[in-house]
Amino acid sequence: MELVLKGGRVVTEDGLIDASVLIHDDRIAAVVPAASKSPLRGDDALNCTGLVVAPGLIDAHSHDDVAVRKPESYEAKIRQGVTTTTIGMDGLGYAPIPAEHAKSVVQYWQPVDGNPGFMISASIAKQARSYGGRIGLNVILHAPHANFRIAETGFENRRLSSDQLTRAQNGVAAALDQGALGLTTGLSYVPAVFSTLEELLRLTRPLAAPSLPYISHLRSYGLDIFRAIDEAVRLGEALNIPIHMSHLHLSHPQMFGRAAELLDHLQRAIQRGVRVTWDLYPYSAGSSILHSYLPAWLTEGGPSRLVGRLTDPRTVKRLANDPEFASFDWTKVVIASTETGRHVGQSVDNIANEHHLATAEAVAQLLTAENLRVSCLVHQTDSKDDDLLATADEAIVGSDGLPFGQKPHPRCYAAFPAFYDRYVRQLRRMTLEQALRKMSTQSADLYGLTERGRIRPTAKADLMIFDPDRYTPMATYEEPRRFADGVYHVLVNGKVVLRDGVFNASVRAGEVVTR
């Protein structure tokens, strides 16, 4: 089967050119300039006149582990031009999971990644097989650090013994052998928050020989962010591996205005030879599970013990007096989804006032009533800091979108056009080509993927065809499930998933990405 993309402006490694693109099966066969006297012919054609033909976008940080199998969920990514997504992020995923810990992991992580049902896998290899022929986007698999710790100690606050470290390290090595393209950590989540530098050094060793990235949700994005970055940099220096920081931002008001200092700090590491990159999304609000904002002493031991503690008045009183909890600005925390659908769109402060409760009591009652299945938005950053971090050469784009729930963050539906709209159109801090590199090519380079994120012969035919003047985010905080505008055609591995703006849910052309 051969398909010709006719009449577009094609984003090549040499810049934008007027050209046609020939697709043969799942690969790009030829890029022929418009001036050529030998026009391309194929079995089918897409009219791209007035449009830009670009590499399919790569979501560098997603929670699409379940969504990639559900057209009603991944359509939002396709309509942004995303063709490849990353899963197993923040150090937790649905593979590999020992059977005895599956229920606890799902209860803890379901508000983020969705309900996996039968998709829980004992190995990365089984996870990869479960995706075969059933997914709408390409997926990049990871070895999630917390899964290996949970296999040894559950959610407990314990150091791993020498034998446990060896087993966990072997587990990471096996995951990489089976197709994972990096190791992720979520060092502010239980149980990864209890890990030591020694543990991280041991578990990242298998990354060294293939030079795969260490991808970290840092221990802190607040007052201790510089120290948290230094921990990641130490791993990069010790093992000579790429270090990538997830959703980099400054979340504490006392840190606002220090993005330039942060960039200088990162540049010093880069000048020493450490390979450092980061991803971010173009919004000042973040999103996560509500119980991730509780202190570690409360969440230690896992979901069932957390629920038990939250029903104990003495523990709730201790929570109210905890400096970490008491100093947090709960007026900026807005409920995005709950198991029952109650309180969606309300701030925690509003819920507390409505029911005449102290904040700690309101949080405890909400989490127990909803079986911990509560996600939220947190308005937490300064746009000037975000802009400095976004426009640095090392920055790439990740949505960090939570695909499920009643009122998710709009980044799931609009992160990429929002990034383009802000930095190309509004602020004019990037060219079209520079923005597309951040949204595609640089993510491919992080993983050493030479067949994705670029348009050239023999590359995989992952492509987005869009109108750069109409490529616009439509999702808002009030209406987060509105599709982006301006994308006309999308190809995943040569298959047309979006044609003339019409989405074809029956095309499951995604595959597990390998190097």
ZAVEX-526621 format. One record per residue (C-alpha): residue number from 0; chain; x, y, z. Coordinates in nm, 3 decimals, always signed. Layout:
<nodes>
    i  ch        x        y        z
  NUM   A        X        Y        Z
...
</nodes>
This chain:
<nodes>
    i  ch        x        y        z
    0   A   +0.000   +0.000   +0.000
    1   A   +0.139   +0.338   -0.100
    2   A   +0.001   +0.673   +0.010
    3   A   +0.106   +1.016   -0.120
    4   A   +0.084   +1.334   +0.085
    5   A   +0.054   +1.607   -0.177
    6   A   +0.105   +1.981   -0.174
    7   A   +0.220   +2.045   +0.183
    8   A   +0.512   +2.224   +0.342
    9   A   +0.723   +1.946   +0.487
   10   A   +0.929   +1.980   +0.804
   11   A   +1.265   +1.822   +0.718
   12   A   +1.598   +1.828   +0.899
   13   A   +1.702   +2.101   +0.655
   14   A   +1.395   +2.316   +0.727
   15   A   +1.053   +2.365   +0.569
   16   A   +1.027   +2.272   +0.202
   17   A   +0.737   +2.244   -0.044
   18   A   +0.727   +1.874   -0.116
   19   A   +0.524   +1.557   -0.145
   20   A   +0.582   +1.255   +0.078
   21   A   +0.546   +0.894   -0.031
   22   A   +0.444   +0.640   +0.235
   23   A   +0.506   +0.272   +0.169
   24   A   +0.340   +0.049   +0.429
   25   A   +0.460   +0.184   +0.768
   26   A   +0.757   +0.391   +0.648
   27   A   +0.843   +0.705   +0.460
   28   A   +0.969   +0.599   +0.118
   29   A   +1.053   +0.936   -0.036
   30   A   +1.036   +1.313   +0.012
   31   A   +1.018   +1.480   -0.329
   32   A   +1.041   +1.861   -0.369
   33   A   +0.747   +2.027   -0.543
   34   A   +0.974   +2.140   -0.828
   35   A   +1.056   +1.782   -0.919
   36   A   +0.956   +1.675   -1.270
   37   A   +0.877   +1.325   -1.142
   38   A   +0.556   +1.355   -0.937
   39   A   +0.484   +1.082   -0.684
   40   A   +0.205   +0.835   -0.744
   41   A   +0.042   +0.597   -0.503
   42   A   -0.268   +0.391   -0.428
   43   A   -0.418   +0.676   -0.226
   44   A   -0.351   +1.046   -0.170
   45   A   -0.407   +1.310   +0.097
   46   A   -0.440   +1.671   -0.009
   47   A   -0.207   +1.873   +0.216
   48   A   -0.225   +2.202   +0.025
   49   A   -0.182   +2.495   +0.263
   50   A   -0.088   +2.264   +0.549
   51   A   +0.235   +2.167   +0.725
   52   A   +0.347   +1.802   +0.722
   53   A   +0.532   +1.743   +1.050
   54   A   +0.670   +1.448   +1.245
   55   A   +0.412   +1.293   +1.475
   56   A   +0.438   +1.442   +1.821
   57   A   +0.580   +1.246   +2.114
   58   A   +0.426   +1.297   +2.456
   59   A   +0.732   +1.285   +2.682
   60   A   +0.528   +1.240   +2.999
   61   A   +0.186   +1.079   +2.993
   62   A   -0.041   +0.857   +3.193
   63   A   -0.189   +0.678   +2.893
   64   A   -0.114   +0.326   +3.022
   65   A   -0.482   +0.231   +2.997
   66   A   -0.597   +0.510   +2.764
   67   A   -0.399   +0.380   +2.463
   68   A   -0.645   +0.091   +2.439
   69   A   -0.953   +0.315   +2.455
   70   A   -1.032   +0.525   +2.143
   71   A   -1.256   +0.754   +2.345
   72   A   -0.948   +0.839   +2.555
   73   A   -0.661   +0.854   +2.307
   74   A   -0.859   +1.050   +2.045
   75   A   -0.765   +1.365   +2.236
   76   A   -0.398   +1.293   +2.172
   77   A   -0.449   +1.210   +1.804
   78   A   -0.630   +1.541   +1.753
   79   A   -0.326   +1.723   +1.890
   80   A   -0.100   +1.537   +1.648
   81   A   +0.047   +1.300   +1.907
   82   A   +0.145   +0.960   +1.766
   83   A   +0.371   +0.826   +2.043
   84   A   +0.323   +0.836   +2.418
   85   A   +0.521   +0.733   +2.725
   86   A   +0.388   +0.508   +3.000
   87   A   +0.503   +0.379   +3.338
   88   A   +0.593   +0.734   +3.439
   89   A   +0.657   +0.874   +3.788
   90   A   +0.801   +0.542   +3.900
   91   A   +0.469   +0.355   +3.911
   92   A   +0.305   +0.147   +3.643
   93   A   +0.091   -0.156   +3.580
   94   A   +0.392   -0.375   +3.498
   95   A   +0.578   -0.550   +3.642
   96   A   +0.354   -0.614   +3.943
   97   A   +0.359   -0.928   +4.161
   98   A   +0.005   -1.062   +4.205
   99   A   +0.006   -1.009   +4.582
  100   A   +0.056   -0.633   +4.541
  101   A   -0.171   -0.572   +4.240
  102   A   -0.477   -0.460   +4.440
  103   A   -0.280   -0.206   +4.644
  104   A   -0.101   -0.060   +4.342
  105   A   -0.429   -0.017   +4.155
  106   A   -0.600   +0.145   +4.453
  107   A   -0.308   +0.385   +4.495
  108   A   -0.256   +0.473   +4.128
  109   A   -0.595   +0.432   +3.956
  110   A   -0.688   +0.805   +3.972
  111   A   -0.373   +0.873   +3.768
  112   A   -0.351   +0.596   +3.510
  113   A   -0.706   +0.462   +3.514
  114   A   -0.842   +0.118   +3.600
  115   A   -0.622   -0.144   +3.429
  116   A   -0.857   -0.439   +3.481
  117   A   -0.697   -0.738   +3.312
  118   A   -0.404   -0.525   +3.191
  119   A   -0.201   -0.581   +3.508
  120   A   +0.116   -0.763   +3.398
  121   A   +0.381   -0.958   +3.586
  122   A   +0.651   -0.847   +3.342
  123   A   +0.726   -0.579   +3.085
  124   A   +0.732   -0.853   +2.821
  125   A   +0.372   -0.950   +2.904
  126   A   +0.268   -0.587   +2.905
  127   A   +0.420   -0.541   +2.559
  128   A   +0.234   -0.847   +2.429
  129   A   -0.095   -0.721   +2.575
  130   A   -0.062   -0.406   +2.365
  131   A   +0.012   -0.583   +2.037
  132   A   -0.245   -0.485   +1.773
  133   A   -0.473   -0.324   +2.032
  134   A   -0.344   +0.032   +2.081
  135   A   -0.408   +0.356   +1.897
  136   A   -0.074   +0.524   +1.977
  137   A   +0.283   +0.402   +1.985
  138   A   +0.402   +0.347   +2.341
  139   A   +0.743   +0.383   +2.503
  140   A   +0.765   +0.144   +2.797
  141   A   +0.960   +0.211   +3.117
  142   A   +1.084   +0.024   +3.420
  143   A   +0.898   +0.196   +3.710
  144   A   +1.125   +0.213   +4.016
  145   A   +0.853   +0.184   +4.283
  146   A   +0.727   -0.143   +4.136
  147   A   +1.059   -0.312   +4.214
  148   A   +1.064   -0.167   +4.565
  149   A   +0.703   -0.276   +4.625
  150   A   +0.796   -0.629   +4.518
  151   A   +1.048   -0.638   +4.805
  152   A   +0.893   -0.433   +5.088
  153   A   +0.545   -0.333   +4.980
  154   A   +0.469   +0.027   +5.070
  155   A   +0.672   +0.010   +5.391
  156   A   +0.932   +0.261   +5.506
  157   A   +1.229   +0.027   +5.503
  158   A   +1.575   +0.028   +5.352
  159   A   +1.633   -0.252   +5.103
  160   A   +1.875   -0.516   +5.218
  161   A   +2.168   -0.623   +5.004
  162   A   +1.974   -0.923   +4.871
  163   A   +1.669   -0.709   +4.801
  164   A   +1.879   -0.452   +4.616
  165   A   +2.025   -0.729   +4.402
  166   A   +1.681   -0.869   +4.317
  167   A   +1.544   -0.522   +4.240
  168   A   +1.845   -0.440   +4.021
  169   A   +1.801   -0.769   +3.835
  170   A   +1.435   -0.680   +3.789
  171   A   +1.527   -0.349   +3.628
  172   A   +1.778   -0.523   +3.401
  173   A   +1.513   -0.776   +3.296
  174   A   +1.263   -0.497   +3.222
  175   A   +1.517   -0.324   +2.998
  176   A   +1.592   -0.651   +2.821
  177   A   +1.218   -0.694   +2.761
  178   A   +1.172   -0.355   +2.597
  179   A   +1.166   -0.079   +2.860
  180   A   +1.355   +0.226   +2.732
  181   A   +1.437   +0.387   +3.066
  182   A   +1.386   +0.385   +3.441
  183   A   +1.136   +0.625   +3.598
  184   A   +1.109   +0.740   +3.959
  185   A   +0.845   +0.925   +4.158
  186   A   +1.046   +1.030   +4.459
  187   A   +0.771   +1.223   +4.636
  188   A   +0.529   +0.930   +4.619
  189   A   +0.509   +0.636   +4.859
  190   A   +0.707   +0.411   +4.867
  191   A   +0.978   +0.571   +4.649
  192   A   +1.003   +0.861   +4.895
  193   A   +1.176   +0.616   +5.131
  194   A   +1.450   +0.522   +4.883
  195   A   +1.813   +0.615   +4.946
  196   A   +2.076   +0.738   +4.704
  197   A   +2.246   +0.399   +4.739
  198   A   +1.928   +0.228   +4.624
  199   A   +1.891   +0.459   +4.326
  200   A   +2.254   +0.407   +4.226
  201   A   +2.208   +0.029   +4.232
  202   A   +1.881   +0.030   +4.039
  203   A   +2.005   +0.269   +3.771
  204   A   +2.320   +0.067   +3.695
  205   A   +2.152   -0.141   +3.422
  206   A   +2.090   +0.184   +3.230
  207   A   +2.461   +0.246   +3.180
  208   A   +2.557   -0.004   +2.908
  209   A   +2.269   +0.080   +2.671
  210   A   +2.289   +0.448   +2.779
  211   A   +1.918   +0.468   +2.853
  212   A   +1.768   +0.762   +3.045
  213   A   +1.694   +0.799   +3.413
  214   A   +1.362   +0.989   +3.425
  215   A   +1.269   +1.138   +3.758
  216   A   +0.976   +1.300   +3.925
  217   A   +1.207   +1.476   +4.170
  218   A   +1.189   +1.457   +4.550
  219   A   +1.090   +1.821   +4.559
  220   A   +0.972   +2.098   +4.328
  221   A   +0.951   +2.341   +4.618
  222   A   +1.205   +2.473   +4.864
  223   A   +1.440   +2.175   +4.817
  224   A   +1.436   +2.163   +4.438
  225   A   +1.807   +2.244   +4.399
  226   A   +1.900   +1.955   +4.629
  227   A   +1.657   +1.727   +4.443
  228   A   +1.818   +1.817   +4.110
  229   A   +2.163   +1.752   +4.253
  230   A   +2.057   +1.398   +4.348
  231   A   +1.956   +1.327   +3.989
  232   A   +2.274   +1.485   +3.855
  233   A   +2.486   +1.265   +4.084
  234   A   +2.331   +0.959   +3.921
  235   A   +2.408   +1.096   +3.577
  236   A   +2.769   +1.169   +3.667
  237   A   +2.826   +0.837   +3.841
  238   A   +2.689   +0.623   +3.557
  239   A   +2.730   +0.852   +3.254
  240   A   +2.362   +0.821   +3.164
  241   A   +2.108   +1.078   +3.039
  242   A   +1.916   +1.247   +3.320
  243   A   +1.566   +1.369   +3.245
  244   A   +1.346   +1.559   +3.492
  245   A   +0.970   +1.525   +3.471
  246   A   +0.741   +1.831   +3.462
  247   A   +1.009   +2.071   +3.583
  248   A   +0.867   +2.372   +3.765
  249   A   +0.900   +2.587   +4.075
  250   A   +0.595   +2.518   +4.291
  251   A   +0.662   +2.710   +4.613
  252   A   +0.582   +3.084   +4.625
  253   A   +0.914   +3.152   +4.799
  254   A   +1.089   +3.010   +4.491
  255   A   +0.904   +3.223   +4.235
  256   A   +1.140   +3.431   +4.024
  257   A   +1.432   +3.189   +4.060
  258   A   +1.400   +3.011   +3.724
  259   A   +1.708   +3.189   +3.585
  260   A   +1.909   +3.073   +3.886
  261   A   +1.775   +2.722   +3.838
  262   A   +1.878   +2.724   +3.472
  263   A   +2.229   +2.841   +3.566
  264   A   +2.247   +2.553   +3.814
  265   A   +2.147   +2.306   +3.543
  266   A   +2.386   +2.456   +3.290
  267   A   +2.680   +2.403   +3.525
  268   A   +2.598   +2.033   +3.532
  269   A   +2.565   +2.026   +3.153
  270   A   +2.903   +2.198   +3.118
  271   A   +3.055   +1.918   +3.329
  272   A   +2.930   +1.673   +3.068
  273   A   +2.607   +1.553   +3.231
  274   A   +2.331   +1.496   +2.977
  275   A   +2.036   +1.683   +3.128
  276   A   +1.691   +1.746   +2.982
  277   A   +1.345   +1.810   +3.121
  278   A   +0.984   +1.819   +3.011
  279   A   +0.701   +2.054   +3.101
  280   A   +0.350   +2.160   +3.004
  281   A   +0.232   +2.517   +2.933
  282   A   +0.003   +2.563   +3.233
  283   A   +0.050   +2.716   +3.576
  284   A   -0.161   +2.446   +3.741
  285   A   -0.046   +2.092   +3.806
  286   A   -0.256   +1.782   +3.866
  287   A   -0.215   +1.469   +4.074
  288   A   -0.387   +1.242   +4.324
  289   A   -0.506   +1.419   +4.637
  290   A   -0.337   +1.181   +4.879
  291   A   +0.003   +1.255   +4.723
  292   A   -0.010   +1.591   +4.906
  293   A   -0.023   +1.421   +5.245
  294   A   +0.293   +1.372   +5.455
  295   A   +0.482   +1.045   +5.410
  296   A   +0.428   +0.929   +5.768
  297   A   +0.056   +0.915   +5.695
  298   A   +0.070   +0.736   +5.359
  299   A   +0.347   +0.488   +5.456
  300   A   +0.231   +0.129   +5.445
  301   A   -0.001   +0.157   +5.149
  302   A   -0.361   +0.246   +5.064
  303   A   -0.546   +0.026   +5.314
  304   A   -0.344   +0.155   +5.607
  305   A   -0.387   +0.513   +5.487
  306   A   -0.765   +0.473   +5.479
  307   A   -0.754   +0.327   +5.830
  308   A   -0.549   +0.616   +5.963
  309   A   -0.778   +0.875   +5.806
  310   A   -1.071   +0.738   +6.009
  311   A   -0.882   +0.783   +6.337
  312   A   -0.959   +1.126   +6.494
  313   A   -0.622   +1.133   +6.672
  314   A   -0.437   +1.083   +6.346
  315   A   -0.644   +1.350   +6.173
  316   A   -0.560   +1.589   +6.457
  317   A   -0.191   +1.507   +6.413
  318   A   -0.229   +1.574   +6.041
  319   A   -0.382   +1.915   +6.111
  320   A   -0.079   +2.007   +6.324
  321   A   +0.177   +1.873   +6.075
  322   A   +0.382   +2.174   +5.951
  323   A   +0.397   +2.038   +5.596
  324   A   +0.019   +1.998   +5.578
  325   A   -0.066   +2.319   +5.765
  326   A   +0.159   +2.535   +5.546
  327   A   +0.013   +2.406   +5.220
  328   A   -0.229   +2.645   +5.048
  329   A   -0.540   +2.431   +5.019
  330   A   -0.737   +2.717   +4.861
  331   A   -0.546   +2.641   +4.540
  332   A   -0.639   +2.270   +4.533
  333   A   -0.944   +2.202   +4.315
  334   A   -1.104   +1.857   +4.292
  335   A   -1.089   +1.719   +3.935
  336   A   -1.246   +1.376   +3.983
  337   A   -1.388   +1.150   +4.250
  338   A   -1.523   +0.798   +4.252
  339   A   -1.880   +0.920   +4.312
  340   A   -1.860   +1.242   +4.112
  341   A   -1.923   +1.458   +4.418
  342   A   -1.730   +1.780   +4.488
  343   A   -1.583   +1.801   +4.136
  344   A   -1.482   +2.159   +4.061
  345   A   -1.474   +2.262   +4.429
  346   A   -1.161   +2.367   +4.615
  347   A   -1.064   +2.176   +4.929
  348   A   -1.105   +2.498   +5.124
  349   A   -1.457   +2.540   +4.986
  350   A   -1.551   +2.181   +5.078
  351   A   -1.423   +2.235   +5.432
  352   A   -1.623   +2.556   +5.474
  353   A   -1.936   +2.406   +5.322
  354   A   -1.936   +2.123   +5.577
  355   A   -1.801   +2.330   +5.867
  356   A   -1.487   +2.118   +5.892
  357   A   -1.122   +2.187   +5.952
  358   A   -0.912   +2.132   +5.639
  359   A   -0.758   +1.810   +5.769
  360   A   -1.101   +1.672   +5.853
  361   A   -1.235   +1.763   +5.509
  362   A   -0.942   +1.595   +5.333
  363   A   -0.972   +1.283   +5.550
  364   A   -1.347   +1.249   +5.498
  365   A   -1.321   +1.310   +5.124
  366   A   -1.049   +1.051   +5.071
  367   A   -1.217   +0.782   +5.281
  368   A   -1.559   +0.841   +5.125
  369   A   -1.408   +0.814   +4.777
  370   A   -1.182   +0.514   +4.848
  371   A   -0.877   +0.738   +4.773
  372   A   -0.993   +0.785   +4.413
  373   A   -0.962   +1.161   +4.412
  374   A   -0.756   +1.363   +4.166
  375   A   -0.707   +1.737   +4.183
  376   A   -0.565   +2.045   +4.017
  377   A   -0.320   +2.264   +4.206
  378   A   -0.252   +2.620   +4.091
  379   A   +0.112   +2.645   +4.184
  380   A   +0.359   +2.817   +3.947
  381   A   +0.454   +3.157   +3.809
  382   A   +0.420   +3.195   +3.431
  383   A   +0.747   +3.389   +3.396
  384   A   +0.940   +3.101   +3.552
  385   A   +0.755   +2.853   +3.332
  386   A   +0.843   +3.053   +3.019
  387   A   +1.216   +3.057   +3.101
  388   A   +1.221   +2.682   +3.162
  389   A   +1.014   +2.609   +2.849
  390   A   +1.227   +2.808   +2.608
  391   A   +1.561   +2.663   +2.721
  392   A   +1.727   +2.438   +2.462
  393   A   +1.701   +2.131   +2.685
  394   A   +1.324   +2.154   +2.740
  395   A   +1.076   +1.923   +2.567
  396   A   +0.699   +1.887   +2.597
  397   A   +0.503   +1.636   +2.802
  398   A   +0.134   +1.666   +2.879
  399   A   +0.136   +1.479   +3.214
  400   A   -0.233   +1.447   +3.138
  401   A   -0.464   +1.232   +3.350
  402   A   -0.703   +1.092   +3.087
  403   A   -0.983   +0.983   +3.319
  404   A   -1.218   +1.147   +3.567
  405   A   -1.499   +1.398   +3.545
  406   A   -1.306   +1.722   +3.503
  407   A   -0.939   +1.651   +3.424
  408   A   -0.668   +1.907   +3.366
  409   A   -0.703   +2.055   +3.013
  410   A   -0.341   +1.961   +2.938
  411   A   -0.458   +1.611   +2.845
  412   A   -0.657   +1.757   +2.554
  413   A   -0.449   +2.061   +2.470
  414   A   -0.090   +2.062   +2.602
  415   A   +0.074   +2.059   +2.259
  416   A   -0.133   +2.324   +2.079
  417   A   -0.120   +2.532   +2.398
  418   A   +0.261   +2.514   +2.393
  419   A   +0.265   +2.607   +2.024
  420   A   +0.013   +2.885   +2.072
  421   A   +0.203   +3.045   +2.359
  422   A   +0.561   +3.024   +2.236
  423   A   +0.522   +3.051   +1.857
  424   A   +0.218   +3.277   +1.818
  425   A   +0.176   +3.478   +2.137
  426   A   +0.527   +3.533   +2.274
  427   A   +0.714   +3.464   +1.946
  428   A   +0.993   +3.299   +2.139
  429   A   +1.021   +3.005   +1.895
  430   A   +0.983   +2.931   +1.528
  431   A   +0.745   +2.664   +1.406
  432   A   +1.038   +2.430   +1.350
  433   A   +1.182   +2.489   +1.697
  434   A   +0.850   +2.417   +1.865
  435   A   +0.804   +2.096   +1.665
  436   A   +1.152   +1.978   +1.764
  437   A   +1.060   +2.022   +2.129
  438   A   +0.731   +1.841   +2.074
  439   A   +0.878   +1.553   +1.876
  440   A   +1.241   +1.518   +1.766
  441   A   +1.406   +1.596   +2.098
  442   A   +1.191   +1.337   +2.274
  443   A   +1.298   +1.077   +2.018
  444   A   +1.661   +1.176   +2.075
  445   A   +1.624   +1.125   +2.452
  446   A   +1.562   +0.756   +2.387
  447   A   +1.801   +0.722   +2.093
  448   A   +1.513   +0.666   +1.850
  449   A   +1.635   +0.747   +1.501
  450   A   +1.317   +0.627   +1.323
  451   A   +1.074   +0.860   +1.502
  452   A   +1.041   +1.234   +1.532
  453   A   +1.176   +1.320   +1.186
  454   A   +1.069   +1.310   +0.823
  455   A   +1.316   +1.131   +0.600
  456   A   +1.327   +0.811   +0.394
  457   A   +1.315   +0.487   +0.598
  458   A   +1.175   +0.665   +0.907
  459   A   +0.849   +0.540   +1.052
  460   A   +0.548   +0.713   +0.897
  461   A   +0.421   +0.885   +1.212
  462   A   +0.296   +1.219   +1.082
  463   A   +0.069   +1.509   +1.171
  464   A   -0.063   +1.741   +0.900
  465   A   -0.190   +2.067   +1.043
  466   A   -0.272   +2.432   +0.973
  467   A   -0.022   +2.637   +1.176
  468   A   -0.260   +2.933   +1.182
  469   A   -0.546   +2.726   +1.325
  470   A   -0.353   +2.491   +1.554
  471   A   -0.517   +2.603   +1.876
  472   A   -0.605   +2.465   +2.220
  473   A   -0.978   +2.458   +2.286
  474   A   -0.981   +2.286   +2.626
  475   A   -1.008   +2.508   +2.933
  476   A   -1.017   +2.450   +3.308
  477   A   -1.396   +2.493   +3.293
  478   A   -1.438   +2.273   +2.982
  479   A   -1.134   +2.045   +2.974
  480   A   -1.264   +1.784   +2.728
  481   A   -1.267   +1.997   +2.415
  482   A   -1.057   +1.871   +2.124
  483   A   -0.778   +2.083   +1.978
  484   A   -0.838   +2.259   +1.647
  485   A   -0.624   +2.273   +1.334
  486   A   -0.505   +1.913   +1.285
  487   A   -0.642   +1.764   +0.962
  488   A   -0.464   +1.433   +0.912
  489   A   -0.268   +1.202   +1.142
  490   A   -0.078   +0.887   +1.045
  491   A   +0.044   +0.626   +1.291
  492   A   +0.289   +0.381   +1.133
  493   A   +0.155   +0.469   +0.790
  494   A   -0.211   +0.416   +0.880
  495   A   -0.445   +0.714   +0.855
  496   A   -0.611   +0.757   +1.195
  497   A   -0.742   +1.109   +1.132
  498   A   -0.846   +1.205   +0.781
  499   A   -0.989   +1.546   +0.694
  500   A   -1.059   +1.593   +1.063
  501   A   -1.254   +1.267   +1.095
  502   A   -1.123   +1.023   +1.358
  503   A   -1.125   +0.650   +1.275
  504   A   -1.158   +0.458   +1.602
  505   A   -1.117   +0.123   +1.430
  506   A   -0.755   +0.189   +1.329
  507   A   -0.529   +0.044   +1.601
  508   A   -0.193   +0.113   +1.437
  509   A   +0.016   +0.179   +1.749
  510   A   +0.307   -0.042   +1.844
  511   A   +0.555   -0.081   +2.128
  512   A   +0.857   +0.132   +2.038
  513   A   +1.197   -0.035   +2.036
  514   A   +1.545   +0.099   +1.971
</nodes>
